[in-house]
Amino acid sequence: MSQTINNRIQALRALFSREGIQAFIIPSTDPHLSEYVAPHWKSREWISGFTGSAGTIVITTDKTGLWTDSRYFLQAAQQLKGTEIELYKEMLPDTPSISTFLCTELSPGDAVGIDGKMFSAEEVERMQAELQKCRIDIKNIPDPMEELWTDRPSMPEAPAFIHETRYSGKSSVEKISIIREELKKSNAKALFLSALDEIAWTLNLRGNDVHCNPVIVSYLLIEEQDIHYFIQPQKITPEVAEYLKTTGVSLHSYEEVEMYLNRIEVESLLVNPAKTNYAMYSAINPNCKIIHGVSPVTLLKAIRNEQEINGIHAAMQRDGVALVKFLKWLEEAVPSGKETEISVDKKLHDFRAEQDLYMGESFDTIAGYKEHGAIVHYEATPETDVPLKQKGFLLLDSGAQYLDGTTDITRTIALGELTEEEKTDYTLILKGHIALAMAKFPVGTRGAQLDVLARMPIWQRGMNFLHGTGHGVGHFLNVHEGPQSIRMNENPVTLQLGMLTSNEPGVYKAGSHGVRTENLVLVVPAGEGMFGNYLQFETVTLCPICKKGIIKELLTKEEIEWFDKYHQTVYEKLSPSLNKEEQEWLKEKTNSL
């Protein structure tokens, strides 16, 4: 395989002189700048063999580098073995940025090729400014993969379907009316949307175009009177066509969007240059005033309405029932020695699939046993799959899509005997998880201001994790959703009532073990206090947290109280849906510490 990868890189280099470039950059995204993409756009994976969801390949005439984040350091190192590709670990002090690397490798007057549909307008502008210092240009060229990738999968063609108002809580007509009111505040006459989750939310449509993310590849233009939807015609069923007609939406083919933007006659257009690809942005009629700003949909979508909140609670309850049945089965099955990472992944899927309104997984399950748990986004393959034994940890990160909500949960499960180090790490991560879960904070607080709560217990031991502590979660939409986050890097978006966010500190020790405990939390009122109102988190995930790894002496009285109260809630909410044997098992797992 490594030779195949090197050959693919050479084939791309062979096009350099024709295109007048000395380097080419391939990111992990699609024309909608999605985090997870349809197979048609997995160009970076095809040319590098690296299967992680985040990473950028840079190819010069004699060097190739992959830039990726800490979630994928171990995975990338393994998958790039034997190829000419060098790994560049992002966020580490000695790792050069892509622009710095290109300034070192290229000469003044050289050009770097990109497919403008794969980069945001903002990113191209930033890169161009950095490369101009070294007198290097960026050149937008047509996607070379059309020529090189001979067995490239076709564009996704699965039909769109309606997400009913009983799940979404607001009709598409209501949402568009609110969006238009928000547009007036920006003095914009129209809004261009290319983020797939924002389009799906606005139109109350869902699809199957991206694995685990129920979105539809399309663009949406909302004007003062008209709405234009750009989508492949075969994706529109008669039912959806009728629904869109009653919503006041005009249909256009997906390929027409650039031409339409080129001729657009609105006075001003609100565009988010961070979420719109460079090619689309460049196509906008020069006579149209472009207003830069975040789409109003971003925040509207993140704040759950009452109906959505009811749906979240219902989805968590069903998901919790599936997880309890699975965990009981796991405990009984491991001693046989026959279970592996892949077999438990399949079994968990089966338990979830029995639940009402289940639509699939919200991401590929991470089932990492012992040292595999240290690979943050590990995915077991037939080559890496290992049997589970009665010792050490199994890190299990999984989630489901239900019509009324999206779930995401991690449990680190002690399968038997543990070392003192494993127990200590497990307890410290639990302390961080509880500290964040118990947080009360004034309105206007940002996620970065709370992030330290989850990290402090391990910081004090000279440990850290490089991924975020919390990400937003969509509503029967993408499992990773903005605009809010809880992480070390600054994000100006404040945590607001009705936002759903993960709480997932972790610690990872290469070659040994990984620990992560994750629940989803909803921002709810905490009453009035000094200088205004306060907020807090309601933990909505319902599933026992493994007690075997806990060193009780490391927990404070308040932490033990939180833990016991959480377990009491889990038992009360889930036991009515379980049989007698399962109830007894859960009773024991949720007994007070």
C-alpha positions as CSV (number, residue, x, y, z in Angstrom):
1,M,0.0,0.0,0.0
2,S,2.8,2.4,0.9
3,Q,4.1,2.1,-2.7
4,T,0.7,2.8,-4.1
5,I,0.5,6.0,-1.9
6,N,3.9,7.1,-3.2
7,N,2.8,6.5,-6.8
8,R,-0.3,8.6,-6.3
9,I,1.8,11.4,-5.0
10,Q,4.1,11.1,-8.0
11,A,1.1,11.2,-10.3
12,L,-0.1,14.5,-8.8
13,R,3.5,16.0,-9.1
14,A,3.4,15.1,-12.8
15,L,0.6,17.8,-13.2
16,F,2.6,20.5,-11.5
17,S,4.4,21.9,-14.6
18,R,1.2,21.9,-16.7
19,E,-0.6,23.9,-13.9
20,G,2.4,26.2,-13.2
21,I,2.6,25.2,-9.5
22,Q,5.4,24.0,-7.3
23,A,3.2,22.6,-4.5
24,F,-0.4,21.4,-3.9
25,I,-2.5,21.4,-0.7
26,I,-5.2,18.8,0.0
27,P,-7.4,19.3,3.1
28,S,-9.9,16.8,4.6
29,T,-13.0,18.7,3.7
30,D,-15.7,19.1,1.0
31,P,-17.1,22.1,-0.8
32,H,-19.3,22.8,2.3
33,L,-16.2,22.7,4.6
34,S,-17.7,19.8,6.5
35,E,-15.8,17.9,9.3
36,Y,-17.1,14.6,8.0
37,V,-17.4,14.1,4.3
38,A,-19.0,11.8,1.7
39,P,-16.6,9.3,0.1
40,H,-16.5,11.4,-3.1
41,W,-14.5,14.0,-1.3
42,K,-12.1,11.8,0.7
43,S,-9.2,13.0,-1.6
44,R,-6.7,13.4,1.3
45,E,-7.4,9.9,2.5
46,W,-7.0,8.5,-1.0
47,I,-3.7,10.2,-1.6
48,S,-2.2,9.5,1.8
49,G,-3.8,6.4,3.3
50,F,-4.5,8.3,6.5
51,T,-8.1,7.7,7.5
52,G,-8.5,10.2,10.4
53,S,-11.2,12.9,10.0
54,A,-8.8,15.8,10.3
55,G,-5.6,16.5,8.5
56,T,-4.0,18.4,5.6
57,I,-1.5,17.0,3.0
58,V,1.0,19.3,1.5
59,I,3.0,18.0,-1.6
60,T,6.0,19.9,-3.0
61,T,8.2,18.7,-5.8
62,D,10.3,16.6,-3.4
63,K,8.5,16.5,0.0
64,T,5.2,15.5,1.4
65,G,3.8,16.3,4.8
66,L,0.7,15.6,6.8
67,W,-0.5,18.1,9.4
68,T,-2.9,16.7,12.0
69,D,-4.0,17.2,15.6
70,S,-3.3,15.2,18.8
71,R,-6.3,13.0,18.4
72,Y,-4.5,11.3,15.5
73,F,-0.8,11.4,16.3
74,L,-0.5,7.7,17.0
75,Q,-2.9,6.6,14.2
76,A,-1.2,8.8,11.6
77,A,2.3,7.6,12.6
78,Q,1.1,4.0,12.0
79,Q,-0.8,4.6,8.7
80,L,2.0,6.7,7.1
81,K,4.7,4.1,7.8
82,G,6.6,3.1,4.6
83,T,5.3,6.2,2.6
84,E,7.3,9.3,1.8
85,I,4.9,11.3,4.0
86,E,6.3,13.0,7.0
87,L,4.0,13.7,10.1
88,Y,3.7,17.2,11.4
89,K,2.1,17.3,14.8
90,E,-0.1,20.4,15.1
91,M,-0.1,22.6,18.3
92,L,3.4,21.4,19.3
93,P,5.9,24.3,19.7
94,D,8.4,22.9,17.2
95,T,5.9,22.1,14.5
96,P,6.0,24.7,11.6
97,S,2.7,26.0,10.2
98,I,1.9,25.0,6.6
99,S,2.7,28.5,5.4
100,T,6.1,28.5,7.2
101,F,6.9,25.1,5.7
102,L,6.1,26.3,2.2
103,C,8.1,29.5,2.7
104,T,11.1,27.2,3.6
105,E,10.6,24.7,0.7
106,L,9.7,27.0,-2.2
107,S,11.3,30.0,-3.8
108,P,10.0,33.6,-4.5
109,G,7.8,33.6,-7.6
110,D,6.6,30.0,-7.0
111,A,2.9,29.1,-6.8
112,V,0.9,26.8,-4.5
113,G,-2.1,25.1,-6.1
114,I,-5.4,24.6,-4.3
115,D,-8.9,23.5,-5.3
116,G,-10.7,26.6,-4.3
117,K,-13.9,24.6,-3.4
118,M,-12.0,22.9,-0.5
119,F,-10.9,26.0,1.4
120,S,-12.9,28.7,3.1
121,A,-12.5,32.2,1.6
122,E,-11.1,33.3,5.0
123,E,-8.5,30.6,5.0
124,V,-7.3,31.4,1.5
125,E,-7.0,35.1,2.4
126,R,-5.0,34.3,5.5
127,M,-2.7,31.8,3.6
128,Q,-2.2,34.3,0.8
129,A,-1.2,37.0,3.3
130,E,1.3,34.7,4.9
131,L,2.8,33.4,1.7
132,Q,3.0,36.8,0.1
133,K,5.7,37.7,2.7
134,C,7.9,35.1,0.8
135,R,6.5,36.2,-2.6
136,I,4.7,32.9,-3.1
137,D,1.3,33.0,-4.8
138,I,-1.8,30.8,-4.3
139,K,-3.3,29.5,-7.6
140,N,-6.9,28.1,-7.8
141,I,-6.9,25.1,-10.1
142,P,-9.7,22.6,-11.0
143,D,-9.8,19.5,-8.8
144,P,-6.9,17.3,-10.0
145,M,-8.6,14.2,-8.4
146,E,-11.1,14.2,-11.3
147,E,-8.2,13.1,-13.5
148,L,-6.1,11.0,-11.1
149,W,-8.6,9.2,-9.0
150,T,-10.0,6.8,-11.6
151,D,-12.3,4.8,-9.3
152,R,-13.5,7.8,-7.4
153,P,-17.0,7.3,-5.7
154,S,-19.7,9.3,-7.4
155,M,-21.5,12.3,-5.7
156,P,-24.0,11.1,-3.0
157,E,-27.5,10.6,-4.4
158,A,-29.6,9.5,-1.4
159,P,-33.0,11.2,-1.3
160,A,-33.7,13.9,1.3
161,F,-36.6,13.4,3.8
162,I,-38.6,15.7,6.0
163,H,-37.8,16.1,9.7
164,E,-41.2,16.5,11.3
165,T,-42.1,19.5,13.4
166,R,-43.0,17.2,16.3
167,Y,-39.3,16.6,16.6
168,S,-37.9,19.9,15.4
169,G,-40.3,22.0,17.5
170,K,-40.5,24.8,14.8
171,S,-41.6,24.7,11.2
172,S,-39.3,25.7,8.4
173,V,-41.6,28.7,7.7
174,E,-41.2,29.9,11.3
175,K,-37.4,29.4,11.2
176,I,-37.0,31.3,7.9
177,S,-39.2,34.2,9.3
178,I,-36.8,34.4,12.3
179,I,-33.8,34.3,10.1
180,R,-35.1,37.2,8.0
181,E,-35.7,39.2,11.1
182,E,-32.1,38.6,12.2
183,L,-30.8,39.6,8.7
184,K,-32.4,43.0,9.1
185,K,-30.1,43.6,12.1
186,S,-27.1,43.0,9.8
187,N,-28.6,45.3,7.1
188,A,-28.4,42.4,4.7
189,K,-31.0,41.7,2.0
190,A,-30.0,38.0,1.6
191,L,-28.1,35.1,3.3
192,F,-26.0,32.5,1.5
193,L,-25.7,29.2,3.4
194,S,-23.3,26.4,2.5
195,A,-22.9,24.6,5.9
196,L,-24.9,21.4,5.5
197,D,-26.2,21.2,9.1
198,E,-27.4,24.8,8.9
199,I,-29.3,24.1,5.7
200,A,-30.8,20.9,7.1
201,W,-31.9,22.7,10.2
202,T,-33.4,25.6,8.4
203,L,-35.5,23.5,6.0
204,N,-36.3,20.7,8.5
205,L,-34.8,18.3,6.0
206,R,-32.4,15.4,6.6
207,G,-30.6,13.0,4.4
208,N,-28.0,10.2,4.2
209,D,-25.2,11.9,2.2
210,V,-22.5,11.8,4.9
211,H,-21.8,8.7,7.0
212,C,-23.4,9.2,10.5
213,N,-24.3,12.8,9.8
214,P,-27.9,13.1,8.5
215,V,-27.3,16.0,6.1
216,I,-27.9,16.7,2.4
217,V,-25.3,18.1,0.0
218,S,-26.8,21.4,-1.1
219,Y,-26.6,25.2,-0.9
220,L,-29.3,27.6,0.2
221,L,-30.0,31.3,-0.6
222,I,-32.5,33.2,1.5
223,E,-33.7,36.5,0.0
224,E,-36.3,38.9,1.4
225,Q,-39.1,37.3,-0.6
226,D,-37.6,34.2,-2.3
227,I,-35.7,31.1,-1.2
228,H,-33.4,29.3,-3.6
229,Y,-32.3,25.7,-3.0
230,F,-29.5,24.2,-5.0
231,I,-29.5,20.4,-4.9
232,Q,-29.2,17.4,-7.3
233,P,-32.7,16.8,-8.7
234,Q,-32.6,13.1,-8.1
235,K,-32.5,13.8,-4.3
236,I,-35.9,15.4,-4.3
237,T,-38.8,12.9,-3.8
238,P,-42.3,14.0,-4.9
239,E,-43.2,14.4,-1.1
240,V,-40.2,16.7,-0.5
241,A,-40.9,18.6,-3.7
242,E,-44.5,19.3,-2.5
243,Y,-43.2,20.2,1.0
244,L,-40.7,22.7,-0.4
245,K,-43.3,24.2,-2.6
246,T,-45.6,24.9,0.3
247,T,-42.6,26.4,2.2
248,G,-41.9,28.8,-0.7
249,V,-38.7,27.2,-1.9
250,S,-37.5,27.3,-5.5
251,L,-35.4,24.4,-6.7
252,H,-32.2,24.6,-8.8
253,S,-29.6,22.0,-9.7
254,Y,-26.6,21.8,-7.4
255,E,-24.2,22.8,-10.3
256,E,-26.1,26.0,-11.0
257,V,-25.0,27.8,-7.7
258,E,-21.9,29.5,-9.0
259,M,-23.6,30.8,-12.1
260,Y,-26.5,32.0,-9.9
261,L,-24.2,33.9,-7.5
262,N,-22.4,35.4,-10.4
263,R,-25.7,37.0,-11.6
264,I,-27.3,37.7,-8.2
265,E,-29.1,41.0,-8.2
266,V,-29.6,41.6,-4.4
267,E,-28.2,44.8,-2.9
268,S,-26.3,43.1,-0.1
269,L,-25.5,39.5,0.8
270,L,-24.6,38.1,4.3
271,V,-21.8,35.6,3.9
272,N,-19.6,33.9,6.5
273,P,-16.1,33.8,4.8
274,A,-15.1,31.1,7.4
275,K,-17.9,28.8,6.3
276,T,-18.1,29.5,2.5
277,N,-15.6,28.1,0.1
278,Y,-13.3,30.4,-1.8
279,A,-14.7,29.4,-5.3
280,M,-18.3,30.3,-4.2
281,Y,-17.2,33.4,-2.5
282,S,-15.2,34.5,-5.6
283,A,-18.3,33.8,-7.8
284,I,-20.5,36.5,-6.1
285,N,-21.5,39.3,-8.5
286,P,-19.0,42.2,-7.9
287,N,-22.0,44.6,-7.9
288,C,-23.5,42.9,-4.8
289,K,-22.2,44.3,-1.4
290,I,-20.8,41.3,0.6
291,I,-21.5,41.7,4.3
292,H,-19.1,39.5,6.4
293,G,-20.7,37.9,9.4
294,V,-21.7,34.7,11.1
295,S,-25.0,33.3,9.8
296,P,-27.8,33.8,12.3
297,V,-28.6,30.1,11.8
298,T,-25.4,29.1,13.7
299,L,-26.7,30.3,17.1
300,L,-30.4,29.7,16.5
301,K,-29.7,26.1,15.8
302,A,-27.5,25.7,18.9
303,I,-30.2,26.9,21.3
304,R,-32.8,24.1,21.8
305,N,-36.5,24.9,22.0
306,E,-38.8,23.2,24.5
307,Q,-39.8,20.4,22.1
308,E,-36.2,19.6,21.2
309,I,-35.3,19.5,24.9
310,N,-38.1,17.0,25.5
311,G,-36.8,15.0,22.6
312,I,-33.2,15.1,24.1
313,H,-34.5,13.6,27.4
314,A,-36.5,10.9,25.6
315,A,-33.5,10.0,23.3
316,M,-31.1,9.8,26.3
317,Q,-33.5,7.6,28.2
318,R,-33.8,5.1,25.3
319,D,-30.0,5.3,24.7
320,G,-29.4,4.6,28.4
321,V,-31.6,1.5,28.3
322,A,-29.6,0.2,25.3
323,L,-26.3,0.9,27.1
324,V,-27.4,-0.8,30.4
325,K,-28.4,-3.9,28.5
326,F,-25.1,-3.8,26.6
327,L,-22.9,-3.2,29.8
328,K,-24.6,-6.1,31.6
329,W,-24.0,-8.3,28.5
330,L,-20.4,-7.2,28.3
331,E,-19.7,-8.1,32.0
332,E,-21.1,-11.6,31.4
333,A,-19.4,-12.1,28.0
334,V,-15.8,-11.0,28.6
335,P,-14.8,-14.0,30.8
336,S,-15.5,-16.3,27.8
337,G,-12.4,-14.8,26.1
338,K,-14.3,-14.8,22.8
339,E,-15.1,-11.0,22.6
340,T,-13.0,-8.5,20.7
341,E,-13.1,-4.8,20.1
342,I,-15.1,-5.3,16.9
343,S,-17.5,-7.8,18.4
344,V,-18.5,-5.5,21.2
345,D,-18.9,-2.6,18.8
346,K,-21.4,-4.8,16.8
347,K,-23.2,-5.9,19.9
348,L,-23.7,-2.3,21.1
349,H,-25.1,-1.4,17.7
350,D,-27.6,-4.2,18.0
351,F,-28.9,-3.1,21.4
352,R,-29.3,0.5,20.1
353,A,-31.0,-0.6,16.9
354,E,-33.8,-2.2,19.0
355,Q,-34.8,1.3,20.4
356,D,-37.6,3.4,18.9
357,L,-36.8,6.2,16.5
358,Y,-33.2,4.9,16.0
359,M,-31.7,6.1,12.8
360,G,-28.1,4.9,13.0
361,E,-24.9,5.8,14.8
362,S,-23.8,9.4,15.3
363,F,-20.1,8.5,14.6
364,D,-18.1,5.3,14.3
365,T,-17.7,3.7,17.7
366,I,-14.3,3.9,19.4
367,A,-13.8,0.6,21.3
368,G,-10.1,0.8,22.4
369,Y,-8.8,-2.0,24.7
370,K,-5.8,-1.3,26.9
371,E,-3.1,0.6,24.8
372,H,-5.7,1.2,22.0
373,G,-7.6,3.4,24.4
374,A,-4.6,5.8,24.2
375,I,-5.3,6.4,20.5
376,V,-7.9,9.2,20.8
377,H,-9.9,8.4,17.6
378,Y,-9.1,4.7,17.4
379,E,-11.2,2.5,15.1
380,A,-10.7,-1.2,15.3
381,T,-10.0,-2.9,12.0
382,P,-9.6,-6.7,11.3
383,E,-5.8,-6.0,11.4
384,T,-5.8,-4.2,14.8
385,D,-8.7,-6.0,16.5
386,V,-7.8,-7.6,19.8
387,P,-9.6,-10.0,22.2
388,L,-10.8,-8.5,25.5
389,K,-9.3,-10.0,28.7
390,Q,-10.2,-9.8,32.4
391,K,-7.8,-6.9,33.1
392,G,-7.2,-3.3,32.2
393,F,-9.6,-0.8,30.7
394,L,-11.9,-0.8,27.6
395,L,-12.5,2.8,26.4
396,L,-15.9,2.9,24.7
397,D,-16.9,6.2,22.9
398,S,-20.2,5.8,21.0
399,G,-23.4,7.6,20.0
400,A,-26.6,7.3,18.2
401,Q,-28.9,9.3,15.9
402,Y,-32.6,9.2,16.9
403,L,-35.3,11.3,15.2
404,D,-35.7,13.2,18.5
405,G,-32.0,13.7,19.4
406,T,-28.3,12.8,19.0
407,T,-26.3,11.1,21.7
408,D,-22.5,10.9,22.4
409,I,-21.1,9.1,25.5
410,T,-17.8,7.7,26.6
411,R,-17.3,5.1,29.4
412,T,-14.0,3.7,30.5
413,I,-14.8,0.2,31.7
414,A,-12.6,-1.8,34.1
415,L,-12.7,-5.4,32.7
416,G,-10.8,-6.8,35.7
417,E,-7.6,-6.1,37.6
418,L,-6.2,-2.6,37.3
419,T,-2.8,-1.0,38.1
420,E,-2.5,1.8,40.6
421,E,-1.6,4.2,37.8
422,E,-4.8,3.2,35.9
423,K,-6.9,3.7,39.0
424,T,-5.3,7.1,39.7
425,D,-5.7,8.4,36.1
426,Y,-9.3,7.2,36.1
427,T,-10.2,8.9,39.4
428,L,-8.5,12.2,38.4
429,I,-10.4,12.3,35.1
430,L,-13.6,11.6,37.1
431,K,-12.8,14.5,39.4
432,G,-12.4,16.8,36.4
433,H,-15.6,15.6,34.8
434,I,-17.5,16.2,38.1
435,A,-16.0,19.7,38.6
436,L,-17.3,20.8,35.2
437,A,-20.7,19.1,35.7
438,M,-21.1,21.0,39.0
439,A,-20.1,24.4,37.6
440,K,-22.3,27.4,38.2
441,F,-21.4,30.5,36.2
442,P,-22.8,34.0,35.4
443,V,-24.6,34.6,32.1
444,G,-21.9,35.7,29.5
445,T,-19.4,33.0,30.5
446,R,-17.4,31.4,27.7
447,G,-16.4,27.8,27.5
448,A,-12.7,28.6,27.7
449,Q,-13.3,30.1,31.1
450,L,-14.6,26.8,32.4
451,D,-12.2,24.5,30.7
452,V,-9.7,24.7,33.6
453,L,-12.2,23.0,35.9
454,A,-11.9,19.7,34.0
455,R,-8.1,19.9,33.6
456,M,-7.0,21.0,37.0
457,P,-6.9,17.5,38.6
458,I,-4.5,16.2,35.9
459,W,-2.6,19.5,35.5
460,Q,-1.6,19.2,39.1
461,R,0.1,15.9,38.3
462,G,1.8,17.3,35.2
463,M,-0.6,15.7,32.7
464,N,-2.9,17.2,30.1
465,F,-5.0,16.3,27.0
466,L,-4.9,18.2,23.8
467,H,-8.5,17.8,22.5
468,G,-11.3,20.0,23.6
469,T,-13.3,19.3,26.8
470,G,-16.6,20.0,25.2
471,H,-18.3,20.4,21.8
472,G,-21.8,21.2,20.9
473,V,-24.1,18.4,19.7
474,G,-26.7,18.7,16.9
475,H,-30.4,17.7,17.1
476,F,-30.6,14.6,14.9
477,L,-27.7,16.3,13.1
478,N,-23.9,16.4,13.3
479,V,-22.5,15.1,16.5
480,H,-19.9,17.9,16.5
481,E,-21.6,21.3,16.3
482,G,-20.7,24.9,17.0
483,P,-20.7,27.7,17.8
484,Q,-20.1,26.9,21.5
485,S,-17.2,24.8,22.8
486,I,-15.3,24.2,26.1
487,R,-11.6,24.1,25.3
488,M,-8.3,25.8,26.0
489,N,-8.3,28.0,23.0
490,E,-10.4,31.1,23.1
491,N,-13.9,31.1,21.5
492,P,-15.9,34.3,21.9
493,V,-19.3,32.5,21.9
494,T,-20.9,32.4,25.4
495,L,-22.7,29.4,26.9
496,Q,-26.4,30.1,26.6
497,L,-29.6,28.6,27.9
498,G,-30.6,25.5,25.9
499,M,-27.2,24.7,24.5
500,L,-26.2,21.0,24.5
501,T,-22.5,20.4,25.0
502,S,-20.2,17.4,25.9
503,N,-18.2,17.1,29.1
504,E,-15.3,14.8,28.2
505,P,-11.9,15.2,29.9
506,G,-9.4,12.4,29.2
507,V,-5.8,11.3,29.6
508,Y,-3.9,9.1,27.2
509,K,-0.6,7.2,27.8
510,A,0.8,5.7,24.6
511,G,1.4,2.0,24.8
512,S,-0.5,1.7,28.1
513,H,-4.0,3.0,28.4
514,G,-6.5,5.8,27.8
515,V,-9.2,7.1,30.1
516,R,-12.2,9.4,29.1
517,T,-15.5,9.9,30.8
518,E,-18.1,11.8,28.7
519,N,-21.7,12.9,29.3
520,L,-23.8,15.5,27.5
521,V,-24.8,18.5,29.5
522,L,-27.6,21.0,28.9
523,V,-27.2,24.7,29.9
524,V,-30.1,25.5,32.3
525,P,-30.9,28.4,34.7
526,A,-29.2,28.5,38.1
527,G,-31.2,31.5,39.5
528,E,-30.3,35.1,40.2
529,G,-27.0,36.0,41.9
530,M,-24.8,39.0,42.4
531,F,-24.7,41.1,39.2
532,G,-27.3,39.2,37.3
533,N,-28.5,35.7,36.4
534,Y,-26.4,32.5,36.7
535,L,-26.4,29.3,34.7
536,Q,-25.5,25.7,35.3
537,F,-25.3,22.3,33.6
538,E,-27.9,19.6,33.8
539,T,-26.3,16.2,32.9
540,V,-28.7,14.6,30.5
541,T,-26.8,11.4,29.6
542,L,-28.1,8.4,31.5
543,C,-25.7,5.5,32.1
544,P,-23.8,4.2,35.1
545,I,-20.1,5.3,35.4
546,C,-17.9,2.3,36.2
547,K,-17.0,2.3,39.9
548,K,-14.2,-0.3,39.8
549,G,-11.4,2.1,38.9
550,I,-12.3,4.7,41.6
551,I,-9.9,5.5,44.4
552,K,-12.5,6.9,46.8
553,E,-9.9,8.7,49.0
554,L,-9.0,11.0,46.1
555,L,-12.6,12.3,45.9
556,T,-14.1,15.1,48.0
557,K,-17.3,14.8,49.9
558,E,-19.0,17.0,47.3
559,E,-17.7,14.9,44.4
560,I,-19.0,11.7,46.1
561,E,-22.4,13.4,46.6
562,W,-22.6,14.4,43.0
563,F,-21.6,10.9,41.8
564,D,-24.2,9.2,44.1
565,K,-27.0,11.6,43.1
566,Y,-26.2,11.1,39.4
567,H,-26.4,7.3,39.8
568,Q,-29.7,7.6,41.7
569,T,-31.1,9.6,38.8
570,V,-29.8,7.0,36.3
571,Y,-31.5,4.2,38.3
572,E,-34.8,6.1,38.6
573,K,-35.0,7.1,35.0
574,L,-33.9,3.7,33.4
575,S,-35.2,1.0,35.7
576,P,-38.9,1.2,34.6
577,S,-37.8,0.1,31.1
578,L,-35.7,-2.8,32.2
579,N,-36.6,-6.4,33.2
580,K,-36.1,-7.6,36.7
581,E,-32.6,-9.1,36.1
582,E,-31.4,-5.9,34.4
583,Q,-32.9,-3.8,37.2
584,E,-31.0,-5.8,39.8
585,W,-27.8,-5.4,37.8
586,L,-28.3,-1.6,37.5
587,K,-29.2,-1.3,41.2
588,E,-25.8,-2.7,42.1
589,K,-23.9,-0.5,39.6
590,T,-25.6,2.6,40.9
591,N,-25.4,1.9,44.6
592,S,-23.8,4.7,46.5
593,L,-20.0,4.9,46.8
